[in-house]
Amino acid sequence: MATSPSLTTPAHVGAGRPFGSGRWRALVPPLRLLRANRRLIWQLALNELKGRYAATLVGSVWAVVNPLVVILVFWFVSAYGLKISFQNGPPFHLVLFCGLIPWMTFSEAISSGTGGVLSHGYLVKKIAFPLEILPVVSVVSAVIVHGFLFALLLGILLLSGVTLTLHLLQVAYFLLAMVAFATGLVWVLSALNVLNRDVGQAVGAILTIWFWFTPIVWPAQNLSPRVLRVIELNPVFYVVEGYRNALLYGRPLLAQWPLDLYFWAVTAALLALGNVVFRSLKPHFADVL
């Protein structure tokens, strides 16, 4: 049977490339799996949110109240305690909010997703259950909460006199970018966490360091060009700046080019790595849990 020309790559074309076309095609099966089980993922994500606050009086409202309190505390401490301010542009609290909300979504997705397999241990021994979706459930749960926080952010921006433009639609792209990056990361971390519970403990410390190395409560514009280039290697920087560009500065989607290429190269590599790690360790889950 003849091979389709579109799927055939000459040997010399892929030579020296760190991420060949074969590895790109390896991403297709796990992504198809997620798409095929999207309704199950959504239902499990809703159940996770309901179960987390089942014994409380106000229920899932806490999923929004807790992040909101954190945002207000950071705003008060940064603006009035540390007296951090941005030299030009919108008020500091708006810049802070536009950076904190995507970060909190990412942080929640990673911290909860790391324990995604452990928290659904009763499903591990189910025959033919797609275990790959379990870490992603936590990512989707974080995105659901993000929806409420983002609506609140839009209200704050409007009350502050910010004119929202069609650049607002770019937020959907950057949210998708963050979800893709987080998915690859939680596939790696959740699989390792099943075999070694120290991983889950270490993630909290890593996220704390990661937060302070991301320009959320401090202005990146104060950095020298050389240091800024190092900070830009942080994939979350790409997402945070994307939110601010879309909501506050009205900049086009490719305003950070060529950082877009770097982000998606890292994300694709992480998704491929996560797929390999999870599939390699998955046969051992039932023995440990």
KOLVEX-485785 format. One record per residue (C-alpha): residue number from 1; x, y, z. Coordinates in nm, 4 decimals. Example, Ala and Ser with C-alpha at 12.3 -4.5 7.8 and 13.67 -1.06 7.14 Angstrom:
    n         u         v         w
    1    1.2300   -0.4500    0.7800
    2    1.3670   -0.1060    0.7140
***
This chain:
    n         u         v         w
    1    0.0000    0.0000    0.0000
    2    0.1421    0.3394   -0.1023
    3    0.2378    0.5844    0.1673
    4    0.0764    0.9247    0.1579
    5    0.3329    1.1849    0.0440
    6    0.2166    1.4249    0.3153
    7    0.3231    1.1808    0.5850
    8    0.6624    1.1019    0.4358
    9    0.9627    1.3035    0.5463
   10    1.3029    1.2671    0.3765
   11    1.5738    1.1518    0.6134
   12    1.7850    1.4647    0.5681
   13    1.4978    1.7019    0.6577
   14    1.4646    1.5828    1.0163
   15    1.8380    1.5557    1.0726
   16    1.9538    1.7566    1.3680
   17    1.6056    1.8528    1.4798
   18    1.5526    1.8080    1.8540
   19    1.1824    1.7459    1.8103
   20    1.1139    1.5392    1.4970
   21    0.7894    1.4866    1.3138
   22    0.7509    1.1375    1.4618
   23    0.7361    1.2861    1.8097
   24    0.4835    1.5451    1.6965
   25    0.2593    1.2653    1.5648
   26    0.2988    1.0868    1.8990
   27    0.0882    1.3650    2.0520
   28   -0.2160    1.2720    1.8449
   29   -0.3334    0.9583    2.0354
   30   -0.3400    1.1147    2.3856
   31   -0.5103    1.4284    2.2542
   32   -0.7683    1.2135    2.0771
   33   -0.8215    1.0264    2.4036
   34   -0.8929    1.3518    2.5849
   35   -1.1328    1.4620    2.3133
   36   -1.3175    1.1302    2.3149
   37   -1.3624    1.1487    2.6933
   38   -1.4357    1.5211    2.7177
   39   -1.7824    1.4686    2.8677
   40   -1.6459    1.2316    3.1321
   41   -1.3683    1.4784    3.2145
   42   -1.6224    1.7579    3.2530
   43   -1.8465    1.5513    3.4808
   44   -1.5565    1.4387    3.6983
   45   -1.4353    1.7990    3.7234
   46   -1.7765    1.9153    3.8442
   47   -1.7903    1.6280    4.0919
   48   -1.4440    1.7188    4.2170
   49   -1.5515    2.0760    4.2884
   50   -1.8732    1.9646    4.4562
   51   -1.6957    1.7029    4.6664
   52   -1.4257    1.9458    4.7775
   53   -1.6808    2.1740    4.9450
   54   -1.9602    1.9234    5.0134
   55   -1.9546    1.9673    5.3928
   56   -1.9580    2.3488    5.3903
   57   -2.2552    2.5798    5.4226
   58   -2.1984    2.7826    5.1068
   59   -2.0584    2.4949    4.9014
   60   -1.8599    2.5735    4.5881
   61   -1.8724    2.9472    4.6605
   62   -1.5516    2.8904    4.8563
   63   -1.3811    2.8025    4.5281
   64   -1.4159    3.1700    4.4336
   65   -1.3948    3.3308    4.7782
   66   -1.0570    3.1808    4.8682
   67   -0.8748    3.3062    4.5549
   68   -1.0466    3.6426    4.5885
   69   -0.9158    3.6840    4.9433
   70   -0.5640    3.5978    4.8257
   71   -0.5889    3.8559    4.5469
   72   -0.7026    4.1287    4.7871
   73   -0.4266    4.0464    5.0367
   74   -0.1586    4.0607    4.7660
   75   -0.2983    4.3895    4.6410
   76   -0.2977    4.5478    4.9886
   77    0.0491    4.4240    5.0836
   78    0.2079    4.5113    4.7495
   79    0.0445    4.8509    4.7039
   80    0.0455    4.9775    5.0616
   81    0.3024    4.7662    5.2458
   82    0.5770    4.7214    4.9897
   83    0.4548    5.0215    4.7840
   84    0.5232    4.8489    4.4535
   85    0.4087    5.0453    4.1504
   86    0.4472    5.0412    3.7742
   87    0.6046    5.3478    3.6194
   88    0.3645    5.3769    3.3263
   89    0.0297    5.2405    3.2212
   90   -0.2780    5.1199    3.4148
   91   -0.3078    5.1292    3.7958
   92   -0.1038    4.8717    3.9814
   93   -0.4008    4.6781    4.1204
   94   -0.5333    4.6114    3.7686
   95   -0.1945    4.4890    3.6479
   96   -0.1740    4.2705    3.9582
   97   -0.5207    4.1204    3.9134
   98   -0.4591    4.0426    3.5447
   99   -0.1461    3.8504    3.6432
  100   -0.2730    3.6800    3.9570
  101   -0.5832    3.5213    3.8070
  102   -0.4050    3.3164    3.5383
  103   -0.1314    3.2263    3.7864
  104   -0.3806    3.1035    4.0475
  105   -0.5533    2.8928    3.7843
  106   -0.2210    2.7426    3.6800
  107   -0.1087    2.6857    4.0389
  108   -0.4349    2.5144    4.1331
  109   -0.4227    2.2968    3.8226
  110   -0.0680    2.1806    3.8997
  111   -0.1090    2.1283    4.2745
  112   -0.4385    1.9386    4.2386
  113   -0.3387    1.7631    3.9176
  114   -0.0257    1.6209    4.0810
  115   -0.2514    1.4230    4.3139
  116   -0.5065    1.3514    4.0414
  117   -0.4380    0.9781    4.0176
  118   -0.4100    0.9325    4.3935
  119   -0.7378    1.1123    4.4619
  120   -0.9159    0.8836    4.2152
  121   -0.7429    0.5665    4.3242
  122   -1.0707    0.3737    4.3194
  123   -1.0743    0.4119    3.9403
  124   -0.7226    0.2830    3.8819
  125   -0.8226   -0.0828    3.8903
  126   -1.1215   -0.0291    3.6652
  127   -1.0886   -0.2289    3.3453
  128   -1.0182   -0.0145    3.0394
  129   -1.0626    0.3132    3.2281
  130   -0.8619    0.5938    3.0608
  131   -0.6346    0.6888    3.3496
  132   -0.4747    0.9647    3.1420
  133   -0.7796    1.1827    3.1989
  134   -0.7507    1.1842    3.5806
  135   -0.4816    1.4556    3.6097
  136   -0.6619    1.6574    3.3416
  137   -0.9784    1.6557    3.5533
  138   -0.8041    1.8813    3.8051
  139   -0.6920    2.1122    3.5249
  140   -1.0514    2.1451    3.4055
  141   -1.1709    2.2085    3.7620
  142   -0.9252    2.4970    3.7874
  143   -1.0505    2.6329    3.4542
  144   -1.4109    2.6268    3.5803
  145   -1.3134    2.8389    3.8801
  146   -1.1137    3.0608    3.6450
  147   -1.4374    3.1368    3.4603
  148   -1.5934    3.2911    3.7710
  149   -1.2783    3.4811    3.8637
  150   -1.2419    3.6109    3.5095
  151   -1.5988    3.7388    3.5103
  152   -1.5199    3.9201    3.8354
  153   -1.2031    4.0630    3.6787
  154   -1.3991    4.1986    3.3829
  155   -1.6338    4.3713    3.6256
  156   -1.3418    4.5307    3.8103
  157   -1.1879    4.6487    3.4830
  158   -1.5135    4.8065    3.3685
  159   -1.5702    4.9774    3.7045
  160   -1.2143    5.1110    3.6848
  161   -1.2858    5.2748    3.3510
  162   -1.0897    5.0334    3.1317
  163   -1.2249    5.0120    2.7778
  164   -1.2432    4.6495    2.6709
  165   -1.1765    4.5839    2.3029
  166   -1.1841    4.2808    2.0751
  167   -0.8358    4.2017    2.2054
  168   -1.0285    4.0549    2.4988
  169   -1.0894    3.7459    2.2826
  170   -0.7180    3.6694    2.2952
  171   -0.7624    3.5551    2.6558
  172   -0.9202    3.2341    2.5236
  173   -0.5992    3.1589    2.3334
  174   -0.3750    3.2196    2.6332
  175   -0.6040    3.0132    2.8567
  176   -0.5790    2.7279    2.6057
  177   -0.2013    2.7704    2.6007
  178   -0.1890    2.7473    2.9798
  179   -0.4132    2.4387    2.9819
  180   -0.1894    2.2650    2.7257
  181    0.1259    2.3400    2.9243
  182   -0.0360    2.2373    3.2539
  183   -0.1637    1.9118    3.1022
  184    0.1825    1.8005    2.9990
  185    0.3212    1.8926    3.3381
  186    0.0541    1.7131    3.5440
  187    0.0928    1.3982    3.3360
  188    0.4556    1.3839    3.4469
  189    0.4003    1.4899    3.8081
  190    0.0903    1.2793    3.8776
  191    0.2566    0.9635    3.7479
  192    0.5709    1.0225    3.9537
  193    0.3627    1.1110    4.2590
  194    0.1951    0.7716    4.2608
  195    0.5313    0.6002    4.2979
  196    0.6914    0.8622    4.5224
  197    0.4695    1.0797    4.7443
  198    0.7560    1.3250    4.8006
  199    0.6772    1.4660    4.4565
  200    0.3478    1.6053    4.5800
  201    0.5187    1.7753    4.8728
  202    0.7909    1.9210    4.6541
  203    0.5427    2.0691    4.4076
  204    0.4152    2.3174    4.6677
  205    0.7655    2.4511    4.7286
  206    0.8412    2.4646    4.3558
  207    0.5226    2.6595    4.2859
  208    0.6153    2.9137    4.5528
  209    0.9546    2.9722    4.3912
  210    0.7943    2.9754    4.0475
  211    0.5474    3.2435    4.1571
  212    0.8147    3.4849    4.2728
  213    1.0193    3.4299    3.9561
  214    0.7161    3.5331    3.7505
  215    0.6526    3.9104    3.7186
  216    0.3120    3.9187    3.8839
  217    0.3557    4.1407    4.1890
  218    0.6698    4.3083    4.0572
  219    0.7231    4.4905    3.7259
  220    0.9291    4.3158    3.4602
  221    1.0041    4.6534    3.3013
  222    1.2464    4.7290    3.5851
  223    1.4749    4.4448    3.4762
  224    1.7766    4.4794    3.2536
  225    1.7363    4.3330    2.9019
  226    1.9711    4.0461    2.9862
  227    1.7788    3.9436    3.2994
  228    1.4467    3.9881    3.1194
  229    1.5539    3.7395    2.8526
  230    1.6095    3.4832    3.1279
  231    1.2707    3.5552    3.2876
  232    1.1034    3.5154    2.9480
  233    1.2142    3.1501    2.9467
  234    0.9461    3.0955    3.2106
  235    0.6419    2.9672    3.0140
  236    0.4000    3.1224    3.2645
  237    0.5470    3.4633    3.1831
  238    0.4124    3.4204    2.8302
  239    0.0605    3.3554    2.9596
  240    0.0591    3.6318    3.2228
  241    0.1850    3.8931    2.9778
  242   -0.0668    3.7676    2.7236
  243   -0.3532    3.8343    2.9651
  244   -0.2249    4.1840    3.0354
  245   -0.1725    4.2605    2.6681
  246   -0.5268    4.1497    2.5891
  247   -0.7063    4.3166    2.8784
  248   -0.5030    4.6288    2.9577
  249   -0.2709    4.7244    2.6756
  250   -0.4724    4.6291    2.3666
  251   -0.1747    4.4669    2.1987
  252   -0.2119    4.2155    1.9122
  253   -0.1932    3.8418    1.9620
  254    0.1652    3.8145    1.8361
  255    0.2943    4.1031    2.0458
  256    0.5403    3.8684    2.2187
  257    0.6765    3.7128    1.9001
  258    0.8992    3.5058    1.8750
  259    0.8258    3.3997    2.2330
  260    0.5194    3.2212    2.0919
  261    0.7418    2.9732    1.9080
  262    0.9443    2.9040    2.2207
  263    0.6331    2.8516    2.4359
  264    0.4683    2.6046    2.1997
  265    0.7924    2.4162    2.1413
  266    0.8316    2.3704    2.5173
  267    0.4642    2.2799    2.5576
  268    0.4687    2.0245    2.2758
  269    0.7853    1.8661    2.4169
  270    0.6290    1.8551    2.7639
  271    0.3092    1.6958    2.6317
  272    0.5148    1.4310    2.4523
  273    0.7253    1.3688    2.7637
  274    0.4169    1.3554    2.9839
  275    0.2539    1.1032    2.7532
  276    0.5611    0.8794    2.7571
  277    0.6124    0.9021    3.1347
  278    0.2473    0.8397    3.2173
  279    0.2134    0.5447    2.9795
  280    0.5388    0.3933    3.1076
  281    0.4428    0.4138    3.4748
  282    0.0692    0.3424    3.4382
  283    0.1075   -0.0395    3.4616
  284    0.2554    0.0028    3.8108
  285   -0.0264    0.2202    3.9524
  286   -0.2489   -0.0676    4.0597
  287    0.0372   -0.2311    4.2491
  288    0.1014    0.0816    4.4545
  289   -0.2529    0.2007    4.5239
***
